[in-house]
Amino acid sequence: MTSNSCAVRKAVIPVAGLGTRFLPATKAMPKEMLPVVDKPAIQYVVEEAVGVGLNDILMITGRNKRALEDHFDRVPALEATLEAKGDITKLDAVQATSGLGDIHYVRQGDPKGLGHAVLRAKQHVGYEPFAVLLGDDLIDARDTLLSDMIEVQQKTGGSVVALIEVEPSQISSYGCADIEDIGEDGYVRIKQLVEKPAADEAPSNLAVIGRYVLHPAVFDVLEHTEPGRGGEIQLTDALQVLAAEEGEGRGVYGVVFRGRRYDTGTS
């Protein structure tokens, strides 16, 4: 079986960031554990992955992220207390959290950027396509973005990024895609990716958001990707290489998302 025909089974969730935009709230608490309505932001991301059948989840963590592991772990004493009190609603919620999926953890070590974080997943992922979900973007559970992207990856055998239309004045805050319409329903081909271009230099108003379905060829490219913008290894730079090459695992495609997205990185 070639990687082109492998089902997507694994999700990688990078959570090693320091969360400096939310200080002082994140001084002692990971930003991913900040509550959104009635549960931490990271739980929505895990539920999204599990909801499309990605039950094998790898979190790329860093220092001071132990609370993430604890959140998805069993707490027998707490469960026993809730059961004794007859608080079945809370007991069910606690047990559901620890039973979401098969969650693994590996530390990023040096904070060298998103590309480096994804590269840390190489041993766990192996040679098969996989999804990457960033916690700054929460996608409404009623939308089918991730399953749509998986379908496109299976059809093309390349890598897939999620795109949204933004106001041209906002494009400098995002990776930007120069696209080619190839006559396919539901996706486009990426010709070029530019990290945070000036508004007057951007090739489009299509911004890359935090959902990717990647061919494992990206690992070999990341291993040879030099630090880019901000002195970090940029995933965008590796995808640019794949977009420009031909052959197995090459080609990058975009799914333009017009559903409900909540940006926890700025709000």
N, C-alpha and C positions, 0 to 999 in steps of 0.2 A: 504494500500500500504506500503510495507517495504521500507527501505532506499535503498536496493539493486536495486529496480526497479524505484526509483525516478530519473527523469531527472536531469541533472546538469544544474542549472539555474543561479548560483551566482559565482562571481569571487571576490577574496580577493587580494588586492595589497598592501603589506607593503611598506610604504614610510617614515618611521620615522627615517631612518639613518641620521647621521650627514654629510656624504659626505666628510670626512677628507682627502681622497686621492686626492681630487680636490681643496683643499685650494690653494690660497685665493679665487678662483672663486666661491666657495660655502659658503663663509663667510656670504653673505646676500641673496644668491639665492639657493633654494633647488637643489641638484644635478640632480634630476629628471626633472628639468626645463632647464637644459643645452641643447642647440640646437643640433640636429642631422639632418644634411642637412637643411630642411626648417621648422621643428617643434620640440618641446621639446620631449625628450626621452619618458616621461611618456605617451604622446599621442599615440605613437606606441603600447605601452602595452595595453592601453584601447581599441584601435582599434582592436587589436588581440583578446581580450576577446569578444567584441561586434561582431566580424566577425564570431564567432562560436555560436552565440546566447546567450551569457552570458551578458544580458543587465542590470542585477542587480549587481552593482559593489560597493564594500566596500573598501575604502582606509584607512589603518591604519597609521595615521599621528603622528607628534610630533610638538614640538615648531618650529617656523620659517617656517612652511609649508603652510602658508596662500596663497602663490602664486599658489599653486596647485588648491585650491578651486576656486580662481579667474579665473584661466585659463579655467576651464570647466563651468563657470557661464556665464549668459547673461550679455552683456554690451550694454544696449539700446542706450546710447549716442554715443558710437563708431559706432554701426550699423547705426544709423541715419546719422552720418557724412559720412560714406562710401556710403550710399545710395544717399545722396545729391550730392556727388561728381561723382556718376555714376560708382564707382569702384566695380562692381558686383563680380569680381573674388575674391577680398579680403573679401567682404561681405559674399559670400558663404562659404569661408574658416572659417571665424569667427563664423558664425551660425552653421556650421557643428560641430565645436568643442563643442559648448554648447548643441548640440542635440545628442551626441554620445550614451548616455545611462542614466539610473537612478543611479546616483552616490551619495553614502553616505560616511560620514566621521566619524571616531571615533579615539580618541587619544590613543596612547599606554601608555602614562604616563612615567613610569620608563622604560629606555631602557634595557630590560632584555633579548634581543635576539629574533631571528626569531620565535622560538617556542612560546614565550610569545606574540609576535605580532599576530600570528595565533590564539592563544587562545582568544585574545580580540575580535575576530570575532564570537565567539560562539553564542551570543544572536541574532545577525543579521542572521546568517546562519541557525540556528535551526538544526533539525535532518534530514539533507539531504546532499548528496555529493556536493562538491564545488571545484572550481579550485583556486590555488594560483599562482600568476605570480609575479616574482621579476624583478624589473626594470633594474638590471645589465645585463640581457640577453635580447637582442632584436632578435626575430625570424622573418625571412623574410616572408612577407605576402603571398608569393607563396607556402610556405610549410604548411603541414597539421598536425604539431606536436600536437597542443592542441586538435584538433578534434579526432586524433588517440588515444590520452590518454583518452579522455572522453569515447570513444568506448570501450577501454579496461576496464575502471572502470565499465561500465554498464555490461560488460560480466562477470567480475570476482566478483564484489561486494566488492572489497577491495580498497586499495589505490594505486596510480600509480605515479611513478617518471620518469622524463626525464633523459636519460643518453647520454653521448657522449664519444667517445674514445679519449683519450689524450696520449701524450707521457708519458711513465712511470716516467720520471723525473719531470713531472708537476703534478702528482697525489696528492702530498702533499698540493696543493693549494685548493683541492676540498674534498667534501664528496665522498667516494669510495664505490662501490657496489660489493659484492660477489654474483654472480648470479647462477641460476640453469636453464638449458634449459629444459622446460617442453613440448617441441614438438609443441608449438603454433606458428603460423605465426604472427610476428609483435611484440611479447613481451616475456619477460622472468620473472621468479620469483626471487625475491630478498631474498637471504638467510641471508645476513648480510650487515649492513651499518656501515662504519667506517669514522669518521670525520677527514679529513686531515691527513692520515697516512703517515709515512715515506715511501719513495719509495721502500725500501727493505722489508717493512712489508705490503704493499698494496696487497689485495687479487686479484686485477685485475687492468686494466687501464681504467675502466669505471667510469667516473666522473658524479656526480649528478649536474645538472644545474637547473636554477630557474623556473621550471614549475612542478607543482604538481596537481593531481586531487585526493582529499582526501575523505575518508569515515568519517562521523562525529564522529565515535568512537575515532578519534585522539584527540578530545577535552578532553574526560575523561582521556586519558593517559597523555596529557600535564598538566592537573591539578595536577598530581602526579609526574611529572618529575622534578627531582632535577637539579639545575644548573650544567652544564657540562663544556666543553671546554670554556675557556675565562670567566668563571663565569656566563655564560648565559644559558638560557633554550633553548636547541638545538632541533629543529624539527627533526633532524636526530635521536636523542635518542628516541623520541616518536615513530618514524617509525620503529626503531629497535625492539621495544616492539611488535608492531602490526605484524611485519614480523615473529616473533617467536611464536605467539599465533594462536590458531584455534578458529573458531566461526564467528558469524556475524561481518562483518566489518574488519575481520582480513585478513592477507595476504597482502604483498606489491609486486607490479609488476613494471617492468621497460620497457620503450619504448626507444630503442636505436635510437637516432636522427642522421641522416647523411646529414641533409640539411644545410641551410645557417643561421648561428648564429653570432651575433655581440656582443662582450663583452664590455659593456660601463663601467664596473668596473675597467678595466685596461688600457683602451685606451682613 
